[in-house]
């Protein structure tokens, strides 16, 4: 075997070893960094695009909360992502969430709740750059409200980095739901209302008085499904 062929073989072997390692550790990218294949928009009309390997969501006037969602549903998993958000906007990442084809009435905690057609609802990892600093708390979007805020978790509130990239982590195992922000534990509680659903990248509605054009970015979106 000549030297050139030997080098090519070694490079190919190394690449195969890397791919095998990636497959064995169980992590799968949900965003390819190039386009929005595997994703679809629901609920509102905020603008989404791909730029510099990131999903970018931009606020738009006169529309409700918008969600760019996976087409697939997921149950038990470890989910990681990075985000950077404008200081004067609100956002979040939905998980185990749903949307109905037509208006549907649910009974939650003994109370009737109407969910409009195509309205994303379910668990949300909060992205909150305000002084409240509830990023990584869990909000039940369009259903019950806060399930785990960070009022009693000062370490998690301080972990958020204003104007910088932050790393989020969500773990769902059965009824156990846990979140982290930049490696700091945030929410930790049990809830079994929705065992499976989509992920969604939220751009919060700004109404008529909000400022259009604010942006939130996500990158390195990956999942390890648990069996």
PLY file of the C-alpha trace (Angstrom):
ply
format ascii 1.0
element vertex 227
property float x
property float y
property float z
element edge 226
property int vertex1
property int vertex2
end_header
0.00 0.00 0.00
1.50 3.37 -1.00
1.78 6.26 1.44
-1.09 8.30 -0.05
-3.48 5.39 0.09
-2.40 4.55 3.63
-3.08 8.11 4.81
-6.52 8.09 3.12
-7.36 4.81 4.80
-6.32 6.07 8.22
-8.39 9.25 7.79
-11.43 7.23 6.72
-10.99 4.86 9.67
-10.76 7.78 12.10
-13.94 9.32 10.64
-15.79 6.02 10.98
-14.62 5.68 14.58
-15.90 9.18 15.35
-19.31 8.44 13.80
-19.53 5.15 15.69
-18.72 6.94 18.95
-21.38 9.56 18.26
-23.95 6.84 17.60
-23.00 4.89 20.70
-23.35 7.81 23.11
-26.95 8.24 21.98
-26.97 11.96 21.17
-28.85 13.07 18.04
-28.97 16.59 16.57
-32.49 17.92 16.09
-31.30 20.97 14.13
-28.81 20.49 11.30
-27.50 24.07 11.37
-28.43 24.62 7.70
-32.21 24.64 7.32
-35.43 23.91 9.18
-35.97 20.37 7.95
-37.91 18.43 10.58
-39.48 21.58 12.05
-42.80 23.38 11.48
-44.37 26.58 12.79
-47.52 26.75 14.92
-49.77 29.30 16.65
-48.32 32.72 15.74
-46.59 34.53 12.88
-43.22 35.49 14.35
-40.39 35.11 11.87
-37.90 32.24 11.98
-34.76 31.80 9.88
-31.41 30.01 9.92
-28.29 32.16 10.24
-24.70 31.26 11.15
-25.69 27.79 12.30
-28.47 29.11 14.56
-32.25 29.19 14.53
-33.21 32.85 14.86
-36.67 33.90 16.04
-37.80 37.51 15.55
-40.72 39.34 17.16
-43.54 40.57 14.92
-46.30 43.00 15.90
-49.95 41.96 16.18
-49.49 38.21 16.53
-49.72 35.79 19.41
-47.07 33.49 20.83
-45.29 31.62 18.04
-43.58 28.23 18.13
-41.20 26.50 15.74
-41.77 22.84 16.60
-40.31 19.45 15.88
-42.49 17.29 13.69
-41.68 14.31 15.92
-42.87 13.74 19.46
-40.61 12.63 22.31
-41.30 11.07 25.71
-38.36 10.39 28.03
-35.13 12.17 27.16
-32.21 14.40 27.97
-32.44 17.55 25.84
-29.73 20.19 25.52
-29.50 23.48 23.67
-27.83 26.87 23.77
-29.65 30.19 23.56
-28.98 33.91 23.44
-31.86 36.36 23.85
-32.41 40.10 23.51
-32.64 41.81 26.90
-36.18 43.12 26.40
-38.02 40.05 25.10
-39.45 36.81 26.47
-39.00 33.36 25.02
-38.89 29.70 25.93
-38.49 26.12 24.78
-41.53 23.87 24.78
-41.21 20.17 25.60
-43.79 17.40 25.80
-46.15 19.85 24.13
-49.09 19.48 21.73
-51.38 21.28 19.29
-54.88 20.19 18.28
-56.29 20.29 14.74
-59.50 21.91 16.02
-60.62 23.75 19.15
-60.64 21.25 22.00
-61.96 21.47 25.56
-59.82 19.90 28.27
-60.61 19.31 31.92
-57.59 20.27 34.04
-57.75 20.13 37.82
-61.52 19.91 37.59
-61.83 23.01 35.41
-62.77 23.24 31.72
-60.12 24.81 29.49
-60.61 25.53 25.78
-57.52 25.21 23.61
-57.83 26.93 20.19
-56.91 25.04 17.04
-53.14 24.93 16.40
-52.37 26.48 19.81
-49.21 24.94 21.23
-49.68 24.03 24.90
-47.62 22.14 27.44
-44.41 22.37 29.43
-42.08 25.28 28.73
-38.48 25.89 29.77
-38.68 29.62 30.41
-36.22 32.06 28.82
-36.49 35.24 30.86
-33.85 38.00 30.61
-35.89 40.38 32.82
-34.90 41.29 36.38
-37.13 38.44 37.57
-34.58 36.02 36.05
-36.76 32.90 35.85
-34.81 31.30 32.97
-34.96 27.49 33.34
-38.14 27.64 35.41
-41.03 25.58 34.01
-44.27 27.21 32.87
-47.31 25.25 31.65
-48.05 27.17 28.45
-51.76 27.84 27.74
-52.87 25.51 30.56
-51.97 25.91 34.27
-49.27 28.61 34.43
-46.19 28.27 36.62
-45.29 24.78 37.78
-41.79 25.61 39.01
-40.63 29.22 39.20
-37.24 30.17 40.61
-38.28 32.40 43.52
-36.51 30.12 45.98
-33.56 29.23 43.75
-31.17 32.17 43.80
-28.28 30.13 42.37
-30.24 29.32 39.21
-31.46 32.92 38.87
-27.87 34.16 39.02
-26.66 31.55 36.52
-28.29 33.26 33.53
-25.81 35.30 31.44
-27.31 38.48 30.07
-26.48 39.09 26.40
-24.38 35.91 26.16
-24.87 32.31 25.13
-26.49 30.15 27.81
-26.78 26.37 27.96
-30.10 24.76 28.83
-30.76 21.16 29.81
-34.04 19.33 30.34
-34.42 15.79 31.66
-37.75 13.96 31.56
-38.03 10.44 33.00
-41.61 9.34 33.54
-43.22 11.98 35.79
-39.84 13.43 36.84
-38.99 16.78 35.22
-35.66 18.52 35.86
-33.96 21.54 34.30
-30.55 23.20 34.44
-29.10 26.49 33.25
-25.37 26.72 32.59
-24.88 23.58 34.69
-26.82 24.90 37.70
-29.90 22.87 38.81
-33.12 24.85 38.41
-36.52 23.10 38.43
-37.05 19.64 39.93
-40.62 18.36 40.30
-43.05 15.60 39.31
-45.96 15.98 36.91
-47.67 13.47 34.64
-50.24 15.50 32.68
-48.43 15.07 29.34
-46.02 12.12 28.97
-45.03 12.81 25.36
-44.99 15.67 22.86
-43.04 18.00 20.60
-40.29 20.50 21.30
-40.96 24.11 20.31
-38.87 27.28 20.12
-41.02 30.15 21.33
-41.10 33.79 20.29
-43.48 35.50 22.70
-46.19 37.72 21.28
-45.63 41.47 21.76
-49.11 42.81 21.01
-49.43 46.29 19.52
-47.13 48.09 21.96
-44.13 45.76 21.94
-40.99 46.32 19.90
-40.84 44.26 16.68
-37.49 42.98 15.47
-36.08 41.67 18.76
-34.35 38.32 18.34
-33.60 35.11 20.19
-31.13 32.52 18.92
-30.77 28.79 19.52
-27.97 26.44 18.51
-26.49 23.01 19.32
-29.95 21.51 19.76
-29.61 17.83 20.58
-31.40 14.99 22.32
-30.64 11.65 23.92
-33.77 9.53 24.12
-34.12 7.34 27.20
-35.60 3.86 27.08
0 1
1 2
2 3
3 4
4 5
5 6
6 7
7 8
8 9
9 10
10 11
11 12
12 13
13 14
14 15
15 16
16 17
17 18
18 19
19 20
20 21
21 22
22 23
23 24
24 25
25 26
26 27
27 28
28 29
29 30
30 31
31 32
32 33
33 34
34 35
35 36
36 37
37 38
38 39
39 40
40 41
41 42
42 43
43 44
44 45
45 46
46 47
47 48
48 49
49 50
50 51
51 52
52 53
53 54
54 55
55 56
56 57
57 58
58 59
59 60
60 61
61 62
62 63
63 64
64 65
65 66
66 67
67 68
68 69
69 70
70 71
71 72
72 73
73 74
74 75
75 76
76 77
77 78
78 79
79 80
80 81
81 82
82 83
83 84
84 85
85 86
86 87
87 88
88 89
89 90
90 91
91 92
92 93
93 94
94 95
95 96
96 97
97 98
98 99
99 100
100 101
101 102
102 103
103 104
104 105
105 106
106 107
107 108
108 109
109 110
110 111
111 112
112 113
113 114
114 115
115 116
116 117
117 118
118 119
119 120
120 121
121 122
122 123
123 124
124 125
125 126
126 127
127 128
128 129
129 130
130 131
131 132
132 133
133 134
134 135
135 136
136 137
137 138
138 139
139 140
140 141
141 142
142 143
143 144
144 145
145 146
146 147
147 148
148 149
149 150
150 151
151 152
152 153
153 154
154 155
155 156
156 157
157 158
158 159
159 160
160 161
161 162
162 163
163 164
164 165
165 166
166 167
167 168
168 169
169 170
170 171
171 172
172 173
173 174
174 175
175 176
176 177
177 178
178 179
179 180
180 181
181 182
182 183
183 184
184 185
185 186
186 187
187 188
188 189
189 190
190 191
191 192
192 193
193 194
194 195
195 196
196 197
197 198
198 199
199 200
200 201
201 202
202 203
203 204
204 205
205 206
206 207
207 208
208 209
209 210
210 211
211 212
212 213
213 214
214 215
215 216
216 217
217 218
218 219
219 220
220 221
221 222
222 223
223 224
224 225
225 226
